[in-house]
Amino acid sequence: IEPYGGGNFNHLEIARDADIPMGEFWTDAPKRYGWTSKLAASAAHAHGRKFVGAEAFTAAPTSAWVSHPRSMKSQGDLAFTQGINRFIFHTFVHQPWEGVLPGMTMGPHGMQGNRNNTWFEMGSAWMTYIARCQFLLQQGRASMDLCYLLSEDAPIGNSAPMREALEPAPPRGYDYDFITPETLMAMSVRNGELVLPSGMTYRALVLTPSVGMRLEVVRKIAELISAGAAVVGPRPVRSPGLENYHEADREVARLAPTIPERTLPQTLKEIGLQPDALFTAPGVEYIHRRISEADVYFVTNQSGEAVSFDGDFRVSGREPELWFPDTGQMSTVPVYRTAPEGRT
């Protein structure tokens, strides 16, 4: 399901209940619904779902029949870095007749990725590439450093951090998920890490701007801090509801100071968490998964130009390999070094 829209409901709560949560992205307007990929991926990561779907390469009438693998590949790669690992093409319409062109369509919408498209047979290399990428990105577990707690504002308002600029912004080299207060209530702390029943772990909890927070949520955050969790973000000042609101407001005000007043970079430095991956060229995006004992990074150049760059990863004691999903070839890396602080 695509668990979002104009309804008066919490998008991430609905995504949590889906067997396969989905986002979407459009070929003619990359920023349209782009935030929904993180929404779907966050729900899947937090609740142990293997597949993260996307209504992929949707096209308005201006883009129908003109999109092709060369124009779409980079956008698909970006969706992979946002957590998508299963494309549901919009559209791939059944063609029941021979010699009827263009055949069945979904009206003017969709990139028309079916056998009646002129590039369909030649597009097999791209489909093979997608299959290889998706297979690996469906294995193991996503590696995310931060989890952003959505506010308890009205449902339409609490999706703002997913749709707009994040505050506080994640520093370069740190990836993140979103969670709801309901998901937070199931969290525990183990060796300084925030742990969910699904097995998903995070190193820091980040509170998004909000004036109100339910008393039970504030108590849970105080409990996690007491157990050794790293928490950063603005302190709540009151309870958002009317239930015992005088007493609840006083208790929220009493517990709020247990949330440290420090910046996100300060917090990461205090807990000694280095960036997961850094690159020397702009426009390089990535996602990190752990598959058994292996650390797997999908890396994509989104700059639109050929670039040379160095990659700096928070992994040590292992020999890096390059896996090429366009050819299926694998090779060792001839030149690399391991830094003393545990990086490659």
N, C-alpha and C positions, 0 to 999 in steps of 0.2 A: 504494500500500500504506500501511497504518497501521503504522508500524515500531516498535511499542512493546507492552508487555504485561508479564507476570510472568516471562518467560523469562530465563535467565542470559546475556544478551547486551547489547552496547552499542547503545542505541536510535539514537544519532546516526550510528553507522557503518552501520547498516542503512538509515537514511533517505538516506544519501549515495548508495546504490546504486539508489535508486528513480527511475524516469523521472518519476513524479509522487508525491512524498512527501505524505502526508496527516496532518492532525490531526483533532480532533473537538471539538464543544461541544454541550451539552445544554440544552434550554429550561428544564427544571425544576431544574437544579442547575448554575448558571453556572461554578462553580469546579471541577466534575468534569471532569477531562481538559483543563482550560483550558491547561495548560502545553504540550500537544502541538502547539498552533498555532505557537509559537515554535520548537519542535523541527523541524517540517516546513519552516517558512520558512527557518530557518538552513541546513539542508541544501541547499535549493533555491538560496538566494543564493550560498552558497560554491561550489557546483558547477555553476552555470550552467543551472539548470532554470527554465523559464519559468513553469510552473504549480505552484501550491501548493494542494492540495486540502484539503477538510474535510468529514468526515461532519457535516452541518450540521443544527442544530435537532432533534437526537435527543430523543425524549421518552419518559419512563417512563409507565406506565399512568395516573398521575394527571394527566399533561399531554396525553395523546392526545385529539384532537378538540376541545380547548379553546384551543390555541395559534392565533394569527392574526397577520396582518402587523403590526398595531399593537403587539402584545406581543413580536414577534420582531425587528423592524427594528433596534432599538438594539443587540441582541446580535450581529446580523450585522455591523453597523458596527464594533463592537469587534474582531471577528475580522479584518476588513480591516486594522485598525491593527496587528495582530499578524503580518501577512504573508500571510494567506489571500487567494487571488484566484480560487478556483473552488469554489463550493458544490456538494456532492453531497448532495442532500436526503435526509434520513432521516425519513419515506420518501416516495417518489413511486412508488406501485405501479401496475403495468399493470391497467387495467380492461377486460377483454375483452367484458363484457356490458352491454346497455342495460337500465336500469330495475332493476338489482339493487343495493340499497343496504344497508349502506355499501360493498358490493363487496369486492374483494380487499384485505386488510390484511397487515401483518406482525405478526399477533397483537395484543397490547396495546401494542406499542412503535411509536414514531414519531409525528411530528406530523401524519401523514396528509395530506400536501400533494398530493392528486390531484384529479381532476375531480369526484369525488363529495363533496368537502368543500363546505360551504355557501358559503364565501367565495372559492372557487377562481376563478370568472369575475371577481369584483370585485377579485381580487388581482393583476390584470395590471399595474397601475401599480407595485406593489412589484417584480414580476419585471423590468419595464423598468428600474427604478432599479438593481436588482442587476446587470443586464446592462451598463449604462453604467459602473458602478463597476468591475466586474471587467475590462471591456475596457481601461480606463486602467491599472488596477493590474497588468495583464499586460504592459505595455509597458516598455521601457527596463530599468533596473537599480535595485534598492533602494539607498538611501543610508543606510549604517549607520556610526556613528563607532567603535564598540567591538566587539571580538570576545573573548568569554569562552572560555578554554581549559578544557575539562572535565578533571577529574582522572583519574589512572590507578588510582583505587580499583577495587574489584571492580565489574563492570558494573551491578549493582543500585544500588550506592552512587553511581556517578558521574553518575547522572541527577538527583541531589538538587538541584543548582543550578537545573535547569529546573523542578522541582516545588515548590521552596521559595523563601524569600526569598534574593535574590542577595547575595553577599558578595565583594568590596565592592559596594555598591549603585550603579547608574548614577545620576549626578546628574540633576536635572530638565532635560529638553531634549536628552538624548543617547540615541539608540537603539542597539541591539546585536544581535548574533548569537552563537550558540554554535558552537565548532569542536572537533574531536577532535585528539589529538596527531598522528594520521596526516595530517590535513589541514594541520596546522601545518608538517609536514616539507616541504610543497610551497611554502611561503611564501617570498617575497623582499621586498626593501625598495627602493622607488623614490621619491626625493624625500621621504623621511620617512614614506611610506605603506607599510603592509603590503599586499602584492599577491598574489592567488592566480592560478593558471593560467586560471581562468574569467574573469578580469578584475575580479573583486570586490575592493574595496579597503577598508581600515580604517585609522583613525588611531592606535589604541592596542590593545595586547594585554593582556588582564586575566587573571591567573592566579586560579583558584578555590582555596579552602583545600584543601590536601593535604599529607601528610607526605612521601610518596614520589613520585619522578618518575624515569622511565628516563633513563639517562645520555645516550642519543642525543637525547632531547627537551631536556634541559638544555643540551647542546651547541648544538642548533639555536637555542634562545632566546638563548644567548650570542652566537651568530653574527648573529642579527637585531639585537640591541642594538648590536653593533659596527658594523653597517651603518647605524645611525641610527634604529632603531625605538624607539618609546615602549612600555615594558613596565612593568606595575605588578602587585603581588600578593605573597602570602607566598612566601618562599624555601623550596625543598625542602630536606630534611635528609638524605635517603638515597634509594637506589634501591629500588623496590618488589619486585624479583625476586631470584632466587637465582643468576642468571648472573654469574659473576665478582664476587660481591656485595661482597667486602671491597674490591677495587680500585674497583668501581663506586661504592660508598659514599664512598670517599675522593675520587674525582674529582667526584662530585656536590657534596660539601662544599667542594671547591676552587673550583668554578664558580659556586656559589650566590651569592656576594657580587657577581657581575657584575649581578645583578638589583637595581635600585635599591630602597632602602627608603623609599618615599614613598607618600602617599595618592593615590587616583584624582583628586580635585580638584586637588591639587598638580601632578600630571602633566599634566592638561589645561591648567592655567594656564601651565606651562613650555613646552608646545608651541604655545601661543597658540590653542587650539581653543575657540571660543565655542559656546554651546548652539545646536543646529540650529533649534529652534522653542520659543518660550515663549508662554504664554497667561495673561491676567490673571484668568481665572475657573477655579475648580477643576473637575475632571471632564472637561476637554477633552483628547481623545487624538488622535494623528495618526500617519501614516506618510509618509515622503518617498521619492519615486522621481525619478531623472533619466531623462528621455526626450529623447534627442538633446541639444539645447542648452537644454531647458526643465527647470525644477525644479517638480515636481508634488507638492503636499501634499494628502492626503485628511485632512480634519478632521472630527471627530465630537464632539458634546456628549453625554457619558455621565452627566450629573448627574441626569437625570430631570425637569429643569425648564428652561424657557426662560431663556437667559442672554444678556447682551451682554458682549463681551470684545474686547480688542485682541490681535492676533497679531503676533509679533516673529520674523522669519525671517532665517536666515543666508544671505541672497541680496541682491545689490545690482546696480544698473545696469540693471534691467529694470522693465517696467511690469507690475504684478500684475493678474491677471484672476480673476474668480469664475466657476466652472463649476458649474452646479446639476444634479446627476444625477437629481433628481426630475422636472424639466421639460425638461432638455436645453438650457436657455438658457445663454448665456455673456455676461458683461459685464465692462467695465473697472471698476476700483475707483476711485470718485470721490475718496476721501480716503486718502492714504498719504504717508509720508515716508521718505527714505533717510538712515540714520544714517551719520556719518563713518566708523565702524568697520566698514562693509561690511554693514549690515543694512537690512531693510525692515520 
